[in-house]
Amino acid sequence: MLGQCLVIGAAASGSFRLPVLLVFLAAYSAFIGLEGFKRLRRRFQTGEATSLWDLPHASRWFLLGAAVGGLLAVFGFRLHVLLFWGLLSLLLVALHTVMLFRRQERSVSAEWLGILGITLAAGVAWSAGTGRMGREAFVLWGICFLYFAGSVPYVKLRVQQMRKTSVSAWSALLYAIVALALVAAGVYVGAYRWLMAIPFALLLAKIVWVTARGKAPRTLARVGYAEVAYSTLFMVIAIVAFN
């Protein structure tokens, strides 16, 4: 998800120059480094940690790498516009960390908050490639969030089918319909090409299909592989639709 959002933003900006690559480095380093907060929470519970400074050493190095990569892009190439994205990222990370330590990371709101932070990478990469803040950066962020956030109700639906519990597809269907309507509105006002509606139409179609079929997947891994294929198609279409 992170990689696809970065590629979409960079391709839409028409640039893969050094500052964009530094943003790639910073984003991946931050993503890996922030995984250490899960271990830190467990260490707090066992009394092995007493503050945020007790993060695993590897996480500290990755977070340091993220900071260095981001600062080089901002000050080395005078991309001060990235400071806005950096502050926004820190806010989203802080909110998600609070939910993590409250053991709410599996809630729908926490998952959507995490996806909101990851998909922000599309806007960051676009600003790094163009050197400015524009409407398209926020449109890219919004489109990526709308698509990837749809995986939350869809995967929950597939898990319900696997567990053979009471299955309700209404939340997934409602999300897909609203997302498709919002994307269609974007096409109508000329924010991007009509091609952008295809992945969202497919999202709605697959929810209707798996609901009508009523057959559970053999393993959750198969659902994951299928989602990777769908999201790759989304990435390709998004690149075409924004160029």
Residue pairs with C-beta under 8 A, 6 or more apart in sequence:
1 115
1 118
1 119
1 148
1 231
2 27
2 28
2 31
2 118
2 121
3 28
4 144
4 231
4 232
4 234
4 235
5 118
5 119
5 120
5 121
5 122
5 125
5 144
5 148
6 23
6 24
6 27
6 121
6 122
6 124
6 125
7 125
7 235
7 239
8 122
8 125
8 140
8 144
8 235
8 238
8 239
8 242
9 121
9 122
9 123
9 124
9 125
9 126
9 128
9 129
9 137
9 140
10 16
10 20
10 24
10 125
10 126
10 128
10 129
11 239
11 242
11 243
12 122
12 126
12 129
12 136
12 140
12 238
12 239
12 242
12 243
13 20
13 125
13 126
13 127
13 128
13 129
13 130
14 129
14 130
14 243
15 128
15 129
15 130
16 129
17 129
18 77
19 73
19 76
19 77
19 79
19 128
19 129
20 125
20 128
20 129
22 69
22 70
22 72
22 73
22 76
22 128
23 69
23 70
23 73
23 82
23 121
23 124
23 125
23 128
24 125
25 65
25 66
25 69
26 65
26 66
26 67
26 68
26 69
26 70
26 73
27 66
27 121
27 124
29 62
29 63
29 65
29 66
29 69
30 62
30 63
30 66
30 89
30 93
31 118
32 59
32 62
33 58
33 59
33 60
33 61
33 62
33 63
33 65
33 66
34 59
34 63
34 93
35 59
36 55
36 56
36 58
36 59
36 60
36 62
37 55
37 59
37 97
37 100
38 100
39 56
39 59
40 49
40 52
40 54
40 55
40 56
40 59
41 100
41 101
43 49
43 54
44 50
44 101
48 54
55 63
70 82
70 86
73 79
73 82
73 128
74 80
74 82
74 83
74 86
77 131
79 127
79 128
79 131
81 127
81 131
81 132
81 133
82 124
82 127
82 128
84 133
85 120
85 123
85 124
85 127
88 120
89 117
89 120
89 124
92 113
92 116
92 117
92 120
93 117
95 113
96 105
96 110
96 113
96 114
96 117
99 105
99 107
99 109
99 110
99 113
100 110
104 110
105 111
105 114
108 152
108 153
108 156
111 152
112 149
112 152
115 145
115 148
115 149
115 151
115 152
116 145
116 149
118 148
119 141
119 144
119 145
119 148
120 141
122 137
122 140
122 141
122 143
122 144
123 137
123 138
123 140
123 141
124 137
126 134
126 136
126 137
126 140
127 133
127 134
127 137
136 242
139 186
139 191
139 192
140 238
140 242
143 183
143 186
143 192
143 196
143 238
144 238
146 179
146 182
146 183
146 200
147 179
147 199
147 200
147 203
147 231
147 234
148 231
149 175
149 179
150 172
150 175
150 176
150 179
150 200
150 203
151 227
153 171
153 172
153 175
154 172
154 203
154 206
154 207
155 220
155 223
155 227
156 171
156 172
157 167
157 168
157 169
157 171
157 172
157 207
157 210
157 211
158 210
158 216
158 217
158 220
158 223
159 220
160 166
160 167
160 168
161 167
161 210
161 214
161 215
161 216
161 217
162 216
162 217
162 220
164 216
167 211
167 214
169 207
169 211
172 207
172 211
173 204
173 207
173 208
173 211
176 200
176 203
176 204
176 207
177 204
179 200
179 203
180 197
180 200
180 201
180 203
180 204
183 196
183 197
183 200
184 197
186 192
186 196
187 193
187 194
187 196
187 197
192 241
192 242
193 240
193 241
193 242
195 237
195 240
195 241
196 237
196 238
196 241
198 237
199 230
199 233
199 234
199 237
199 238
202 230
202 233
203 230
206 230
217 223
